[in-house]
Amino acid sequence: MAREIEEKEASQRVAAIEDSMHLSRERAIADAESYKLTSEAEANTKRLTDEFLEWQRIQAFGNSSKVYFGSEIPSMYVDRTQQLPAGGR
């Protein structure tokens, strides 16, 4: 009877150790993913400057196959760095 109790206690200790190992492993994976996402967010914040976004917009327009003719060019091609007067178009 005492032997069965000792075996059950030993198996409970083994299970507790396995649970602890699993928890540690999952926590390490979650911490690594969190660090990765935080680092990417910081890098994007530093990279996504107004100048870079303007360059990306110009690149996208350059890759466009549409050609516009006429006196009125769509407003998307207007330089966004220049501000229009308060009441004007």
DODRENTOR-982892 format. One line per 2 residues: number of its first residue (from 1); their letters; for each residue x, y, z of N, C-alpha, C. Coordinates in nm, 2 decimals. Layout:
<sites>
NUM = A = X:Y:Z:X:Y:Z:X:Y:Z; ...
</sites>
This chain:
<sites>
1 = MA = 0.08:-0.12:0.00:0.00:0.00:0.00:0.09:0.13:0.00; 0.19:0.13:0.08:0.28:0.24:0.09:0.35:0.26:-0.04
3 = RE = 0.38:0.15:-0.11:0.46:0.15:-0.23:0.37:0.22:-0.34; 0.24:0.19:-0.34:0.15:0.25:-0.44:0.14:0.40:-0.42
5 = IE = 0.14:0.44:-0.29:0.13:0.58:-0.26:0.26:0.65:-0.31; 0.37:0.59:-0.28:0.50:0.65:-0.33:0.50:0.66:-0.48
7 = EK = 0.45:0.56:-0.55:0.45:0.56:-0.70:0.36:0.67:-0.75; 0.25:0.69:-0.68:0.16:0.80:-0.73:0.22:0.93:-0.70
9 = EA = 0.28:0.95:-0.58:0.35:1.07:-0.55:0.46:1.10:-0.65; 0.54:1.00:-0.69:0.65:1.01:-0.78:0.59:1.05:-0.92
11 = SQ = 0.48:0.99:-0.96:0.42:1.02:-1.09:0.37:1.17:-1.09; 0.31:1.21:-0.97:0.27:1.35:-0.96:0.38:1.45:-0.97
13 = RV = 0.49:1.41:-0.91:0.61:1.50:-0.92:0.66:1.51:-1.06; 0.66:1.39:-1.13:0.71:1.39:-1.27:0.61:1.48:-1.36
15 = AA = 0.48:1.46:-1.33:0.38:1.54:-1.41:0.40:1.69:-1.38; 0.43:1.73:-1.25:0.45:1.87:-1.22:0.57:1.92:-1.29
17 = IE = 0.68:1.84:-1.29:0.80:1.89:-1.36:0.77:1.90:-1.51; 0.70:1.81:-1.57:0.67:1.82:-1.72:0.58:1.94:-1.74
19 = DS = 0.48:1.97:-1.66:0.40:2.09:-1.67:0.48:2.21:-1.66; 0.57:2.22:-1.57:0.66:2.33:-1.55:0.75:2.35:-1.68
21 = MH = 0.80:2.24:-1.73:0.88:2.25:-1.85:0.80:2.31:-1.97; 0.68:2.25:-1.98:0.59:2.30:-2.09:0.56:2.44:-2.08
23 = LS = 0.52:2.49:-1.96:0.49:2.63:-1.93:0.61:2.72:-1.97; 0.73:2.68:-1.93:0.85:2.76:-1.95:0.87:2.77:-2.10
25 = RE = 0.85:2.66:-2.17:0.88:2.65:-2.32:0.77:2.75:-2.39; 0.65:2.74:-2.35:0.54:2.82:-2.41:0.57:2.97:-2.38
27 = RA = 0.61:3.00:-2.26:0.63:3.13:-2.22:0.75:3.19:-2.30; 0.85:3.11:-2.32:0.97:3.16:-2.40:0.93:3.19:-2.54
29 = IA = 0.84:3.10:-2.60:0.79:3.13:-2.73:0.71:3.25:-2.74; 0.62:3.27:-2.64:0.54:3.39:-2.64:0.62:3.52:-2.62
31 = DA = 0.72:3.51:-2.54:0.81:3.63:-2.51:0.89:3.66:-2.64; 0.94:3.56:-2.71:1.01:3.58:-2.84:0.92:3.65:-2.94
33 = ES = 0.80:3.60:-2.95:0.70:3.66:-3.05:0.67:3.80:-3.01; 0.65:3.83:-2.88:0.62:3.96:-2.84:0.74:4.06:-2.87
35 = YK = 0.86:4.01:-2.84:0.98:4.09:-2.87:0.99:4.12:-3.02; 0.96:4.02:-3.10:0.97:4.03:-3.25:0.87:4.14:-3.30
37 = LT = 0.75:4.13:-3.25:0.65:4.22:-3.29:0.68:4.37:-3.24; 0.73:4.38:-3.12:0.77:4.51:-3.07:0.88:4.57:-3.15
39 = SE = 0.98:4.49:-3.18:1.09:4.53:-3.26:1.05:4.57:-3.40; 0.96:4.50:-3.46:0.91:4.53:-3.60:0.83:4.66:-3.59
41 = AE = 0.75:4.68:-3.49:0.67:4.81:-3.48:0.77:4.93:-3.46; 0.87:4.91:-3.38:0.97:5.02:-3.36:1.04:5.05:-3.49
43 = AN = 1.08:4.95:-3.56:1.15:4.97:-3.69:1.06:5.03:-3.79; 0.93:4.99:-3.80:0.84:5.06:-3.89:0.82:5.20:-3.86
45 = TK = 0.81:5.23:-3.73:0.79:5.37:-3.69:0.91:5.46:-3.73; 1.03:5.40:-3.72:1.15:5.48:-3.77:1.16:5.49:-3.92
47 = RL = 1.11:5.38:-3.99:1.13:5.37:-4.13:1.02:5.45:-4.20; 0.90:5.45:-4.15:0.79:5.52:-4.22:0.78:5.67:-4.20
49 = TD = 0.88:5.73:-4.25:0.89:5.88:-4.24:0.80:5.94:-4.36; 0.77:6.07:-4.35:0.70:6.13:-4.46:0.77:6.12:-4.59
51 = EF = 0.90:6.14:-4.59:0.98:6.13:-4.71:0.97:5.99:-4.77; 0.98:5.89:-4.69:0.98:5.75:-4.74:0.84:5.72:-4.80
53 = LE = 0.73:5.76:-4.73:0.60:5.74:-4.78:0.57:5.81:-4.91; 0.62:5.93:-4.92:0.61:6.01:-5.05:0.69:5.93:-5.16
55 = WQ = 0.80:5.88:-5.13:0.88:5.81:-5.23:0.81:5.68:-5.27; 0.74:5.61:-5.18:0.67:5.49:-5.21:0.55:5.53:-5.30
57 = RI = 0.48:5.64:-5.27:0.37:5.69:-5.35:0.41:5.72:-5.49; 0.53:5.78:-5.50:0.58:5.81:-5.64:0.61:5.69:-5.71
59 = QA = 0.67:5.59:-5.64:0.71:5.46:-5.70:0.58:5.39:-5.75; 0.48:5.39:-5.67:0.35:5.33:-5.71:0.29:5.39:-5.83
61 = FG = 0.30:5.53:-5.84:0.24:5.60:-5.96:0.33:5.57:-6.08; 0.46:5.55:-6.06:0.55:5.52:-6.17:0.52:5.38:-6.23
63 = NS = 0.48:5.29:-6.14:0.45:5.15:-6.19:0.30:5.14:-6.25; 0.23:5.25:-6.24:0.09:5.25:-6.29:0.09:5.25:-6.44
65 = SK = 0.00:5.18:-6.50:0.00:5.18:-6.65:-0.10:5.28:-6.70; -0.16:5.36:-6.62:-0.26:5.46:-6.66:-0.19:5.58:-6.71
67 = VY = -0.24:5.64:-6.82:-0.19:5.77:-6.87:-0.30:5.86:-6.87; -0.29:5.98:-6.82:-0.39:6.08:-6.82:-0.36:6.20:-6.91
69 = FG = -0.45:6.24:-6.99:-0.44:6.35:-7.08:-0.54:6.46:-7.05; -0.51:6.58:-7.07:-0.61:6.69:-7.05:-0.55:6.79:-6.96
71 = SE = -0.64:6.89:-6.94:-0.60:7.00:-6.85:-0.62:6.97:-6.70; -0.70:6.88:-6.67:-0.73:6.85:-6.53:-0.67:6.71:-6.49
73 = IP = -0.56:6.72:-6.42:-0.50:6.59:-6.38:-0.56:6.55:-6.24; -0.59:6.43:-6.22:-0.65:6.39:-6.09:-0.57:6.44:-5.97
75 = SM = -0.64:6.46:-5.87:-0.58:6.52:-5.75:-0.48:6.43:-5.68; -0.48:6.30:-5.71:-0.38:6.21:-5.65:-0.24:6.24:-5.70
77 = YV = -0.22:6.31:-5.81:-0.09:6.35:-5.86:-0.04:6.48:-5.81; -0.12:6.55:-5.74:-0.08:6.68:-5.68:0.02:6.65:-5.57
79 = DR = 0.12:6.73:-5.56:0.22:6.71:-5.46:0.16:6.73:-5.32; 0.16:6.63:-5.24:0.09:6.64:-5.11:0.17:6.72:-5.01
81 = TQ = 0.29:6.75:-5.04:0.37:6.83:-4.94:0.33:6.97:-4.94; 0.27:7.02:-5.05:0.22:7.16:-5.05:0.08:7.17:-5.00
83 = QL = 0.06:7.26:-4.91:-0.08:7.28:-4.86:-0.16:7.38:-4.94; -0.28:7.35:-4.96:-0.37:7.44:-5.04:-0.42:7.55:-4.94
85 = PA = -0.45:7.67:-5.00:-0.51:7.77:-4.91:-0.64:7.73:-4.85; -0.68:7.79:-4.74:-0.79:7.75:-4.67:-0.92:7.74:-4.75
87 = GG = -0.95:7.82:-4.84:-1.08:7.82:-4.91:-1.07:7.76:-5.05; -0.95:7.74:-5.10:-0.92:7.70:-5.24:-0.93:7.55:-5.26
89 = R = -0.93:7.52:-5.39:-0.93:7.38:-5.44:-0.79:7.34:-5.47
</sites>
